[in-house]
């Protein structure tokens, strides 16, 4: 590694967990995006990408999550040089596992160090959220907060940004399946959502979201699972994931505490009490349910993980 370059990695994440749309997120210990940022002569930003799905990722800094972040931080630093950003994707774009967030998170951590900006953790999240405009059409901070801070995160407020970071119980596991479905982009997946919800639906979601947080506070995985029910966002997106109902049923029959679409999908994530069930058993059951419907998929086992970090030079 060159002395004028910095490398950072950021993990896959899952947002929403059912009732926590645009509010809840968790960092996972699977898949990582790796970003190396190097100072170069001139004033522009050059982007190179390799890895799964790299052909679909724009190299224009104004349309790339890492590029948007780097451009904003370079402007803040007032330095008169350019940046070369080399992205190695470990998280497939459009999987519902925070691919764009990981690139934004790794970029903000690397550029912050390279330019000696000494930004706070909250500022890192705020700048990384700007990168999400490229993929989601909005500067939402749920995935990037988990990708930077790790563990479980609550976006208490978006403006001004305030994030609550919580550690999860040791006996939590996540069974995940990634179906081979040609999925819409995150911004398109958001476009199918209702613009208004009823008061009764609002009350339902507040109660269930609070139940997830109560489960974390009490160390009760089963209680967390009860809070993962979503009657607004998931029903609107269900038609985008053929076989979703069967997959959810299979997960619950295998002993999952709760199950939901991961982020905008098409991945599906189930919460597992590892004191009672093996994560792999639940993910295998979900995989079989998808494949019974003629859809191939990848089954994964994960635990809560740390946020983005710098690699030693």
BAPABA-92435 format. One record per residue: z, y, x of N, C-alpha, C, O in turn; residue in three letters. Coordinates in steps of 0.02 Angstrom, whole numbers, padded with zeros to 5 digits, always signed. Example, Ala and Ser with C-alpha at 12.3 -4.5 7.8 and 13.67 -1.06 7.14 Angstrom:
BEGIN
+00390-00284+00660+00390-00225+00615+00390-00165+00660+00423-00166+00712ala/+00354-00112+00642+00357-00053+00684+00394+00002+00645+00402+00057+00670ser/
This chain:
BEGIN
+00000-00060+00042+00000+00000+00000+00000+00063+00044+00036+00066+00094unk/-00040+00112+00025-00043+00174+00063+00019+00217+00051+00051+00211-00002unk/+00036+00260+00099+00096+00301+00094+00091+00353+00038+00142+00377+00014unk/+00029+00370+00019+00021+00420-00034+00005+00388-00101-00028+00417-00143unk/+00029+00326-00111+00019+00292-00174+00082+00258-00197+00127+00243-00157unk/+00087+00247-00262+00145+00216-00293+00121+00164-00343+00071+00175-00378unk/+00156+00108-00347+00139+00056-00396+00198+00045-00443+00256+00041-00421unk/+00183+00039-00507+00235+00025-00557+00210-00028-00605+00150-00037-00614unk/+00257-00064-00635+00240-00114-00686+00279-00099-00749+00334-00071-00747unk/+00250-00118-00806+00284-00109-00871+00270-00170-00914+00216-00200-00909unk/+00319-00189-00956+00313-00252-00994+00279-00246-01061+00267-00191-01087unk/+00264-00304-01089+00242-00308-01159+00301-00288-01203+00359-00295-01184unk/+00285-00263-01262+00337-00243-01310+00316-00264-01380+00258-00278-01393unk/+00365-00264-01425+00350-00276-01496+00383-00221-01536+00443-00207-01528unk/+00344-00190-01580+00371-00135-01620+00381-00157-01692+00353-00206-01716unk/+00422-00120-01727+00435-00125-01799+00487-00179-01815+00538-00163-01847unk/+00476-00241-01795+00520-00297-01814+00532-00297-01890+00588-00307-01913unk/+00478-00288-01926+00482-00289-01999+00500-00221-02028+00456-00180-02039unk/+00563-00210-02040+00586-00151-02077+00588-00087-02036+00599-00033-02064unk/+00578-00091-01970+00586-00031-01928+00521+00001-01907+00511+00016-01849unk/+00476+00011-01954+00410+00039-01939+00414+00105-01902+00446+00153-01925unk/+00382+00108-01843+00380+00168-01800+00449+00190-01775+00457+00244-01748unk/+00499+00147-01784+00568+00164-01764+00597+00113-01715+00627+00133-01665unk/+00587+00048-01728+00616-00005-01686+00565-00031-01636+00505-00034-01651unk/+00590-00051-01578+00548-00085-01529+00591-00124-01480+00650-00108-01470unk/+00562-00176-01451+00598-00217-01403+00553-00233-01344+00493-00247-01353unk/+00581-00230-01284+00544-00249-01224+00549-00324-01215+00601-00355-01228unk/+00493-00354-01194+00490-00427-01186+00482-00444-01112+00457-00404-01072unk/+00503-00504-01093+00498-00524-01023+00434-00564-01009+00432-00605-00964unk/+00382-00551-01049+00317-00583-01038+00264-00530-01029+00268-00476-01057unk/+00213-00547-00989+00156-00503-00976+00178-00436-00947+00231-00409-00966unk/+00140-00410-00902+00154-00344-00873+00088-00311-00855+00041-00343-00833unk/+00084-00245-00867+00030-00205-00840+00053-00177-00773+00110-00155-00766unk/+00009-00178-00723+00024-00151-00657-00022-00092-00644-00083-00097-00652unk/+00007-00037-00624-00033+00024-00611-00016+00051-00542+00042+00063-00525unk/-00068+00062-00503-00061+00096-00438-00092+00165-00443-00149+00172-00465unk/-00055+00215-00423-00078+00285-00426-00080+00312-00355-00031+00308-00318unk/-00137+00341-00337-00147+00366-00269-00172+00438-00271-00215+00455-00312unk/-00146+00480-00227-00171+00548-00220-00239+00546-00186-00249+00511-00137unk/-00286+00585-00213-00353+00589-00183-00374+00662-00179-00345+00706-00212unk/-00423+00675-00137-00449+00743-00130-00484+00765-00194-00511+00723-00230unk/-00484+00829-00207-00516+00855-00268-00465+00863-00323-00405+00854-00313unk/-00489+00880-00382-00443+00894-00436-00449+00850-00496-00419+00863-00548unk/-00489+00796-00491-00500+00755-00549-00457+00693-00551-00417+00680-00505unk/-00464+00655-00605-00429+00591-00613-00481+00536-00621-00523+00538-00665unk/-00477+00487-00577-00523+00430-00579-00484+00368-00601-00428+00357-00578unk/-00514+00329-00646-00480+00271-00673-00522+00208-00661-00582+00208-00673unk/-00488+00155-00638-00519+00090-00631-00476+00039-00668-00415+00043-00665unk/-00507-00008-00702-00469-00056-00742-00496-00126-00730-00557-00137-00725unk/-00450-00174-00725-00470-00245-00720-00419-00286-00759-00364-00263-00774unk/-00438-00347-00776-00393-00391-00813-00416-00403-00884-00469-00379-00903unk/-00377-00440-00923-00396-00458-00992-00412-00398-01035-00372-00351-01040unk/-00471-00398-01065-00491-00343-01110-00510-00279-01076-00518-00228-01109unk/-00517-00280-01009-00531-00218-00973-00597-00186-00992-00606-00125-00987unk/-00645-00228-01013-00711-00201-01031-00708-00153-01090-00752-00111-01098unk/-00657-00160-01132-00652-00118-01192-00610-00055-01180-00602-00014-01225unk/-00583-00048-01121-00538+00009-01107-00578+00067-01077-00612+00058-01026unk/-00575+00126-01107-00613+00184-01083-00588+00207-01015-00528+00205-01001unk/-00634+00230-00973-00617+00256-00907-00611+00332-00908-00589+00362-00858unk/-00630+00364-00962-00623+00437-00970-00548+00453-00975-00514+00428-01020unk/-00521+00495-00930-00449+00511-00930-00425+00539-00997-00366+00532-01013unk/-00469+00570-01035-00449+00599-01099-00447+00547-01155-00425+00562-01210unk/-00470+00487-01140-00471+00434-01191-00433+00372-01168-00432+00321-01204unk/-00402+00375-01110-00364+00320-01082-00289+00337-01084-00270+00392-01064unk/-00248+00291-01106-00176+00307-01113-00144+00328-01047-00106+00376-01045unk/-00161+00292-00993-00133+00310-00928-00163+00376-00904-00128+00416-00872unk/-00226+00387-00919-00259+00449-00898-00230+00511-00931-00220+00562-00899unk/-00215+00506-00996-00185+00562-01032-00117+00580-01002-00101+00638-00992unk/-00078+00528-00987-00012+00538-00957-00018+00571-00888+00016+00620-00874unk/-00062+00543-00846-00070+00569-00778-00094+00642-00778-00072+00683-00738unk/-00141+00657-00824-00167+00725-00828-00112+00775-00846-00109+00829-00819unk/-00069+00755-00894-00015+00799-00915+00036+00811-00859+00059+00866-00849unk/+00052+00758-00822+00101+00764-00768+00072+00802-00709+00107+00839-00675unk/+00007+00792-00695-00025+00829-00641-00025+00903-00656-00014+00944-00612unk/-00038+00921-00719-00036+00991-00739+00034+01019-00732+00043+01076-00710unk/+00084+00979-00750+00154+01001-00744+00172+01015-00671+00209+01062-00656unk/+00146+00974-00626+00164+00980-00555+00130+01039-00522+00154+01064-00471unk/+00073+01062-00552+00034+01118-00525+00005+01102-00455-00010+01147-00417unk/-00003+01038-00440-00032+01019-00376-00108+01021-00379-00138+01010-00432unk/-00139+01036-00323-00212+01043-00321-00244+00983-00287-00277+00990-00235unk/-00234+00926-00316-00268+00866-00291-00281+00820-00350-00257+00833-00406unk/-00318+00768-00338-00333+00722-00392-00292+00658-00387-00252+00649-00341unk/-00302+00614-00436-00266+00551-00438-00316+00494-00451-00360+00500-00494unk/-00308+00440-00415-00344+00378-00428-00295+00330-00461-00244+00313-00432unk/-00312+00308-00521-00268+00263-00559-00303+00195-00565-00356+00189-00595unk/-00271+00144-00536-00298+00076-00539-00253+00035-00584-00194+00024-00570unk/-00281+00011-00639-00244-00025-00690-00262-00099-00688-00320-00118-00693unk/-00211-00141-00682-00220-00214-00688-00187-00236-00752-00125-00239-00757unk/-00228-00251-00802-00201-00269-00867-00172-00340-00867-00203-00387-00844unk/-00112-00345-00893-00082-00410-00904-00074-00423-00979-00062-00480-01000unk/-00081-00370-01018-00072-00373-01090-00139-00359-01124-00168-00305-01115unk/-00163-00406-01162-00228-00398-01193-00227-00341-01245-00184-00341-01289unk/-00273-00294-01241-00277-00240-01291-00287-00269-01361-00321-00319-01370unk/-00257-00236-01410-00266-00257-01479-00228-00320-01498-00244-00351-01548unk/-00177-00338-01459-00139-00399-01473-00077-00386-01515-00047-00432-01542unk/-00057-00322-01521+00006-00307-01556+00066-00314-01512+00123-00320-01536unk/+00056-00314-01446+00111-00321-01398+00115-00262-01350+00136-00269-01293unk/+00096-00204-01374+00107-00142-01336+00064-00135-01274+00088-00110-01223unk/+00001-00156-01276-00042-00151-01217-00051-00079-01194-00042-00063-01135unk/-00068-00034-01241-00078+00036-01222-00013+00068-01199-00014+00110-01154unk/+00042+00049-01230+00107+00077-01211+00127+00057-01141+00155+00097-01104unk/+00112-00005-01121+00129-00028-01054+00091+00012-01002+00120+00031-00950unk/+00027+00026-01014-00011+00066-00967+00017+00137-00962+00023+00165-00907unk/+00034+00166-01019+00062+00234-01020+00130+00235-00984+00144+00281-00947unk/+00171+00184-00997+00238+00182-00967+00235+00173-00891+00269+00209-00854unk/+00193+00126-00869+00187+00116-00796+00159+00178-00763+00179+00196-00707unk/+00111+00211-00796+00081+00272-00768+00132+00328-00761+00134+00361-00709unk/+00172+00339-00813+00219+00394-00810+00273+00383-00757+00294+00430-00724unk/+00294+00320-00749+00344+00304-00698+00315+00313-00628+00348+00341-00584unk/+00253+00290-00618+00222+00296-00553+00207+00368-00534+00222+00390-00479unk/+00177+00405-00580+00157+00475-00566+00219+00519-00557+00219+00563-00514unk/+00270+00507-00597+00332+00545-00589+00360+00538-00519+00382+00587-00489unk/+00359+00478-00492+00384+00466-00424+00337+00495-00372+00360+00527-00325unk/+00272+00484-00381+00224+00507-00332+00225+00583-00324+00219+00609-00269unk/+00234+00619-00380+00233+00692-00379+00302+00723-00374+00310+00784-00376unk/+00353+00680-00366+00423+00703-00358+00444+00751-00414+00473+00804-00402unk/+00429+00731-00476+00445+00773-00533+00517+00765-00557+00544+00810-00588unk/+00548+00708-00542+00618+00695-00560+00631+00705-00635+00681+00735-00655unk/+00586+00679-00676+00594+00685-00748+00650+00638-00773+00662+00585-00743unk/+00683+00658-00827+00733+00615-00857+00699+00557-00893+00639+00558-00905unk/+00738+00505-00909+00711+00448-00946+00680+00470-01012+00627+00446-01032unk/+00714+00516-01046+00688+00539-01111+00622+00576-01102+00577+00570-01144unk/+00617+00616-01049+00553+00651-01036+00498+00602-01019+00440+00612-01038unk/+00515+00548-00984+00465+00497-00969+00438+00467-01034+00378+00456-01041unk/+00483+00453-01081+00461+00426-01145+00418+00476-01182+00367+00458-01211unk/+00438+00539-01180+00401+00591-01216+00330+00598-01189+00283+00603-01228unk/+00321+00598-01123+00254+00603-01094+00214+00540-01107+00154+00544-01122unk/+00246+00482-01102+00210+00419-01114+00186+00415-01186+00132+00388-01200unk/+00225+00442-01233+00205+00441-01303+00140+00480-01314+00101+00462-01359unk/+00129+00531-01274+00066+00569-01280+00006+00525-01266-00048+00534-01294unk/+00015+00476-01222-00039+00430-01206-00060+00387-01264-00117+00365-01268unk/-00014+00375-01311-00029+00332-01368-00079+00364-01416-00106+00330-01460unk/-00092+00428-01408-00143+00461-01449-00211+00427-01440-00251+00423-01486unk/-00223+00402-01378-00287+00372-01363-00300+00308-01403-00357+00294-01422unk/-00247+00270-01418-00258+00206-01453-00237+00208-01525-00268+00176-01567unk/-00184+00246-01540-00157+00246-01608-00174+00308-01648-00165+00309-01709unk/-00198+00360-01614-00214+00422-01648-00153+00466-01661-00158+00518-01692unk/-00095+00443-01636-00034+00482-01644+00012+00469-01585+00009+00416-01554unk/+00054+00519-01569+00099+00514-01512+00164+00480-01532+00217+00510-01529unk/+00159+00416-01553+00221+00383-01574+00255+00350-01514+00222+00328-01467unk/+00321+00348-01516+00360+00331-01456+00394+00263-01459+00432+00246-01414unk/+00381+00223-01512+00419+00161-01518+00404+00113-01460+00450+00094-01424unk/+00341+00093-01451+00325+00046-01397+00341+00074-01328+00368+00038-01285unk/+00323+00137-01316+00334+00164-01248+00408+00170-01231+00427+00165-01173unk/+00450+00181-01282+00522+00185-01267+00547+00118-01242+00586+00116-01194unk/+00525+00064-01273+00546-00003-01250+00515-00018-01182+00548-00047-01139unk/+00452+00002-01172+00419-00012-01109+00452+00026-01050+00447+00003-00993unk/+00484+00081-01064+00517+00120-01011+00591+00104-01005+00617+00096-00950unk/+00625+00099-01062+00698+00091-01062+00721+00018-01063+00777+00002-01043unk/+00677-00027-01088+00696-00097-01094+00739-00111-01154+00760-00065-01189unk/+00752-00176-01166+00795-00199-01221+00772-00173-01289+00712-00173-01303unk/+00819-00151-01332+00803-00131-01400+00810-00055-01407+00856-00025-01381unk/+00763-00025-01443+00763+00048-01448+00752+00072-01520+00716+00041-01559unk/+00785+00127-01535+00780+00159-01601+00755+00230-01590+00786+00269-01554unk/+00700+00248-01622+00677+00317-01619+00715+00355-01675+00694+00355-01733unk/+00770+00386-01656+00810+00421-01706+00773+00480-01735+00777+00494-01794unk/+00736+00515-01691+00698+00574-01713+00638+00581-01667+00642+00569-01607unk/+00582+00602-01696+00521+00611-01657+00513+00682-01632+00483+00693-01579unk/+00539+00731-01669+00532+00801-01649+00595+00840-01668+00604+00858-01727unk/+00638+00854-01619+00633+00836-01549+00648+00762-01538+00686+00731-01575unk/+00617+00734-01486+00624+00662-01474+00696+00644-01456+00728+00676-01414unk/+00721+00591-01488+00786+00564-01471+00783+00489-01479+00762+00464-01531unk/+00803+00452-01428+00799+00380-01427+00867+00349-01415+00904+00372-01371unk/+00884+00298-01453+00946+00260-01443+00927+00193-01414+00888+00155-01443unk/+00956+00177-01356+00941+00114-01321+01001+00067-01327+01057+00086-01310unk/+00988+00006-01351+01042-00043-01361+01026-00108-01324+00968-00127-01319unk/+01078-00140-01299+01070-00206-01269+01076-00259-01324+01118-00253-01368unk/+01034-00310-01320+01034-00362-01370+01080-00420-01351+01094-00430-01292unk/+01104-00458-01400+01146-00516-01385+01110-00565-01339+01049-00570-01341unk/+01148-00602-01299+01119-00648-01249+01082-00706-01282+01038-00735-01252unk/+01100-00723-01343+01071-00782-01375+01011-00766-01420+00995-00802-01467unk/+00977-00711-01404+00917-00692-01441+00855-00715-01403+00849-00707-01342unk/+00809-00745-01440+00744-00763-01413+00689-00743-01461+00702-00731-01520unk/+00628-00738-01436+00572-00719-01477+00516-00771-01470+00491-00783-01415unk/+00497-00801-01526+00440-00846-01528+00380-00805-01549+00382-00770-01600unk/+00326-00809-01511+00268-00765-01523+00205-00806-01523+00196-00852-01482unk/+00161-00791-01569+00094-00821-01569+00042-00765-01571+00049-00716-01607unk/-00010-00774-01530-00065-00726-01527-00128-00761-01552-00159-00799-01515unk/-00147-00750-01615-00206-00783-01642-00270-00753-01616-00273-00693-01600unk/-00322-00794-01611-00387-00770-01590-00423-00740-01649-00469-00770-01679unk/-00401-00680-01666-00430-00643-01723-00459-00578-01696-00426-00543-01658unk/-00520-00563-01716-00548-00498-01698-00514-00446-01741-00531-00437-01799unk/-00466-00412-01710-00423-00366-01748-00447-00295-01743-00480-00275-01696unk/-00429-00256-01793-00445-00185-01792-00402-00150-01740-00351-00177-01718unk/-00422-00089-01719-00381-00051-01673-00317-00029-01708-00312-00033-01769unk/-00269-00006-01668-00205+00015-01697-00216+00072-01747-00184+00073-01799unk/-00259+00119-01730-00271+00175-01776-00301+00151-01841-00285+00178-01894unk/-00345+00101-01838-00374+00074-01900-00323+00035-01940-00322+00038-02001unk/-00279-00001-01904-00226-00038-01938-00178+00009-01973-00149-00008-02025unk/-00170+00068-01946-00128+00118-01978-00162+00149-02039-00129+00173-02085unk/-00228+00148-02039-00265+00181-02093-00258+00144-02159-00271+00174-02212unk/-00239+00080-02158-00233+00042-02221-00164+00051-02253-00152+00024-02307unk/-00120+00087-02221-00052+00094-02246-00048+00145-02304-00086+00193-02305unk/-00003+00134-02351+00004+00181-02407+00030+00248-02383+00071+00251-02338unk/+00007+00301-02414+00030+00368-02395+00097+00385-02425+00133+00427-02399unk/+00115+00351-02481+00179+00363-02513+00212+00297-02531+00179+00247-02543unk/+00279+00298-02531+00317+00238-02553+00366+00260-02607+00386+00318-02610unk/+00385+00212-02648+00433+00227-02701+00503+00235-02674+00518+00212-02618unk/+00546+00266-02713+00615+00274-02693+00649+00206-02684+00689+00197-02639unk/+00634+00159-02728+00665+00093-02723+00643+00057-02659+00683+00022-02628unk/+00579+00066-02639+00557+00036-02576+00590+00069-02516+00606+00035-02467unk/+00600+00134-02520+00635+00170-02467+00706+00143-02459+00728+00129-02403unk/+00740+00135-02514+00809+00110-02512+00810+00039-02482+00854+00022-02442unk/+00762-00002-02503+00757-00070-02477+00750-00070-02401+00785-00108-02366unk/+00706-00028-02376+00694-00028-02304+00753+00001-02265+00769-00024-02211unk/+00785+00052-02290+00844+00079-02256+00898+00025-02250+00929+00018-02198unk/+00908-00011-02304+00958-00064-02303+00942-00119-02253+00986-00142-02218unk/+00879-00139-02251+00860-00193-02205+00859-00170-02132+00879-00208-02088unk/+00836-00109-02120+00838-00083-02051+00910-00077-02027+00924-00093-01969unk/+00954-00053-02070+01024-00048-02052+01054-00117-02037+01097-00124-01994unk/+01030-00168-02072+01054-00236-02061+01036-00261-01992+01076-00296-01960unk/+00977-00245-01968+00958-00265-01899+01006-00234-01849+01029-00268-01803unk/+01020-00170-01856+01064-00136-01809+01135-00164-01815+01170-00171-01764unk/+01157-00178-01876+01223-00208-01885+01227-00276-01851+01277-00294-01821unk/+01172-00315-01856+01170-00379-01822+01177-00373-01747+01210-00414-01714unk/+01144-00322-01719+01151-00310-01647+01223-00292-01629+01250-00319-01581unk/+01253-00247-01668+01321-00226-01654+01371-00284-01658+01419-00287-01620unk/+01358-00330-01705+01404-00387-01716+01384-00448-01674+01420-00498-01674unk/+01328-00444-01639+01305-00501-01601+01284-00559-01645+01291-00617-01626unk/+01259-00543-01704+01242-00593-01755+01166-00596-01764+01137-00554-01799unk/+01134-00645-01732+01062-00651-01734+01037-00667-01805+00985-00642-01826unk/+01075-00707-01841+01055-00724-01910+01054-00662-01954+01009-00654-01995unk/+01102-00618-01945+01104-00556-01984+01045-00512-01965+01014-00481-02009unk/+01029-00508-01901+00970-00470-01880+00907-00496-01915+00866-00456-01939unk/+00901-00562-01918+00842-00591-01950+00836-00573-02023+00781-00564-02048unk/+00892-00569-02058+00891-00550-02128+00864-00480-02139+00838-00464-02192unk/+00871-00438-02088+00847-00369-02093+00774-00359-02079+00749-00303-02084unk/+00738-00413-02059+00668-00405-02038+00618-00404-02096+00558-00401-02083unk/+00641-00406-02158+00596-00405-02215+00562-00337-02224+00594-00285-02219unk/+00497-00338-02237+00457-00277-02244+00415-00283-02307+00374-00329-02313unk/+00424-00238-02354+00387-00240-02418+00336-00183-02424+00307-00174-02477unk/+00326-00146-02370+00279-00089-02372+00221-00098-02323+00163-00103-02344unk/+00236-00102-02259+00184-00103-02207+00152-00172-02202+00090-00177-02202unk/+00192-00224-02199+00164-00291-02190+00118-00313-02248+00065-00341-02235unk/+00137-00301-02310+00091-00319-02364+00024-00283-02360-00028-00311-02378unk/+00025-00221-02335-00038-00183-02329-00082-00211-02274-00143-00203-02276unk/-00052-00242-02224-00090-00268-02167-00102-00343-02170-00140-00370-02129unk/-00072-00377-02217-00074-00450-02219-00146-00477-02220-00160-00529-02191unk/-00191-00442-02255-00260-00467-02260-00297-00465-02193-00349-00496-02186unk/-00270-00429-02145-00300-00425-02078-00284-00487-02037-00315-00499-01985unk/-00235-00527-02059-00212-00585-02022-00215-00646-02067-00165-00663-02099unk/-00272-00680-02071-00278-00740-02114-00226-00792-02096-00216-00808-02038unk/-00193-00819-02147-00143-00871-02135-00074-00846-02120-00029-00885-02103unk/-00063-00780-02125+00002-00751-02107+00059-00782-02148+00111-00800-02119unk/+00050-00790-02212+00104-00816-02255+00124-00886-02233+00184-00902-02230unk/+00075-00928-02217+00089-00996-02196+00125-00997-02128+00170-01038-02117unk/+00106-00952-02084+00137-00948-02018+00210-00926-02024+00254-00954-01992unk/+00223-00877-02066+00292-00854-02077+00335-00909-02107+00392-00920-02087unk/+00307-00944-02156+00343-00998-02188+00360-01053-02138+00415-01081-02139unk/+00312-01069-02095+00322-01121-02045+00377-01101-01996+00418-01143-01976unk/+00379-01038-01976+00431-01014-01931+00500-01020-01962+00547-01043-01930unk/+00506-00999-02024+00571-01002-02058+00593-01075-02069+00652-01091-02062unk/+00545-01118-02087+00562-01189-02096+00585-01222-02032+00622-01271-02033unk/+00563-01194-01975+00582-01222-01910+00648-01193-01884+00672-01212-01831unk/+00677-01146-01923+00742-01120-01903+00743-01049-01876+00794-01027-01850unk/+00687-01013-01881+00687-00943-01859+00735-00902-01902+00744-00917-01961unk/+00766-00851-01872+00811-00808-01910+00772-00757-01951+00795-00735-02003unk/+00713-00738-01927+00671-00689-01962+00603-00688-01928+00596-00711-01872unk/+00553-00663-01963+00485-00662-01935+00446-00605-01965+00455-00587-02023unk/+00402-00575-01924+00361-00519-01948+00299-00513-01905+00293-00545-01853unk/+00253-00470-01926+00197-00451-01884+00225-00413-01824+00271-00373-01832unk/+00197-00425-01765+00217-00387-01706+00175-00324-01700+00115-00327-01690unk/+00208-00266-01707+00171-00204-01705+00118-00201-01759+00131-00216-01817unk/+00056-00183-01739+00001-00180-01786-00034-00248-01793-00083-00254-01830unk/-00009-00299-01756-00039-00366-01759-00098-00371-01712-00115-00323-01677unk/-00130-00429-01711-00120-00487-01755-00064-00535-01733-00051-00584-01768unk/-00032-00521-01675+00023-00565-01654+00078-00567-01706+00090-00518-01742unk/+00111-00624-01710+00168-00632-01756+00229-00650-01713+00224-00690-01667unk/+00286-00619-01728+00347-00629-01688+00404-00653-01732+00415-00627-01787unk/+00440-00704-01708+00497-00731-01745+00559-00725-01703+00558-00735-01642unk/+00614-00708-01735+00679-00702-01701+00714-00769-01702+00717-00802-01754unk/+00740-00790-01645+00770-00856-01639+00840-00851-01608+00850-00817-01558unk/+00888-00886-01639+00955-00893-01610+00951-00951-01561+00947-01009-01582unk/+00952-00936-01497+00942-00989-01447+01001-01036-01441+00996-01088-01408unk/+01057-01020-01472+01113-01067-01475+01100-01123-01525+01133-01175-01523unk/+01052-01112-01569+01039-01160-01623+00969-01191-01620+00959-01247-01642unk/+00921-01154-01594+00851-01177-01593+00819-01161-01526+00838-01114-01492unk/+00770-01202-01508+00730-01187-01449+00673-01140-01470+00640-01151-01521unk/+00662-01089-01430+00610-01040-01446+00542-01076-01450+00502-01061-01494unk/+00530-01121-01404+00465-01155-01401+00451-01196-01464+00393-01204-01483unk/+00503-01222-01495+00493-01261-01557+00466-01216-01613+00421-01236-01650unk/+00493-01156-01617+00471-01109-01669+00401-01084-01655+00359-01081-01700unk/+00387-01066-01593+00320-01041-01577+00268-01096-01587+00212-01082-01607unk/+00286-01158-01572+00240-01214-01582+00225-01224-01657+00168-01237-01676unk/+00277-01217-01698+00268-01224-01771+00221-01170-01797+00179-01184-01840unk/+00228-01109-01773+00184-01055-01794+00112-01067-01770+00064-01054-01807unk/+00105-01091-01710+00039-01107-01682+00004-01159-01725-00055-01153-01741unk/+00041-01211-01743+00012-01265-01784-00009-01239-01853-00060-01261-01880unk/+00030-01193-01880+00012-01164-01946-00053-01125-01942-00095-01130-01986unk/-00061-01085-01889-00124-01049-01880-00182-01098-01871-00235-01090-01902unk/-00171-01148-01830-00226-01194-01816-00243-01238-01875-00300-01260-01882unk/-00194-01252-01918-00208-01288-01981-00256-01248-02024-00293-01276-02065unk/-00255-01181-02016-00300-01138-02053-00365-01123-02016-00405-01082-02037unk/-00375-01158-01960-00436-01150-01922-00437-01093-01872-00490-01073-01849unk/-00378-01066-01856-00374-01010-01809-00338-01032-01745-00280-01052-01747unk/-00373-01028-01689-00342-01044-01625-00293-00989-01605-00303-00931-01623unk/-00241-01008-01569-00194-00956-01547-00154-00980-01487-00154-01039-01470unk/-00121-00933-01455-00078-00946-01398-00005-00940-01420+00012-00892-01455unk/+00037-00988-01401+00107-00986-01418+00148-00968-01357+00136-00993-01302unk/+00197-00923-01367+00237-00898-01311+00311-00898-01329+00330-00892-01387unk/+00353-00903-01277+00425-00895-01285+00447-00836-01243+00427-00830-01185unk/+00488-00792-01271+00509-00732-01235+00582-00716-01247+00613-00739-01295unk/+00609-00676-01202+00676-00649-01208+00671-00573-01201+00620-00548-01178unk/+00723-00536-01221+00722-00464-01210+00718-00450-01135+00747-00487-01095unk/+00682-00398-01116+00672-00384-01045+00688-00312-01026+00704-00271-01070unk/+00685-00297-00961+00695-00229-00936+00633-00187-00946+00580-00212-00964unk/+00641-00122-00935+00585-00077-00942+00545-00071-00878+00553-00111-00832unk/+00501-00022-00876+00456-00011-00818+00496+00000-00755+00551+00027-00755unk/+00466-00021-00700+00499-00012-00635+00447-00001-00581+00390-00021-00587unk/+00470+00031-00527+00427+00041-00469+00429-00021-00426+00480-00055-00421unk/+00373-00037-00395+00371-00090-00345+00383-00060-00277+00362-00004-00263unk/+00417-00097-00234+00432-00072-00167+00369-00060-00127+00322-00101-00129unk/+00368-00005-00091+00310+00009-00049+00313-00032+00014+00269-00028+00056unk/
